[in-house]
Amino acid sequence: MDSTQGFSLGTLITVLTIFAGYLIKLNHHRIRSTCCNKICVSSIDVEATTPPEILEIKIPNNIII
């Protein structure tokens, strides 16, 4: 790996770390903006999309198979 690749990799890791920090701080927040007497309200809510490691399937006791 030469110095250009090392610099690029370091820059990418730094940018991703900063972006993750902002995302954590903005998660579950509402943003309100007013411009020309018009109000815009939006919310940022990031949810986990990966399934849990342990999948639990519940079957009621009164079902006959």
Secondary structure, DSSP 8 states (H G I E B T S, - for coil): --HHHHHHHHHHHHHHHHHHHHHHHHTTEEEEEEETTEEEEEEE-----S--SS------TT---
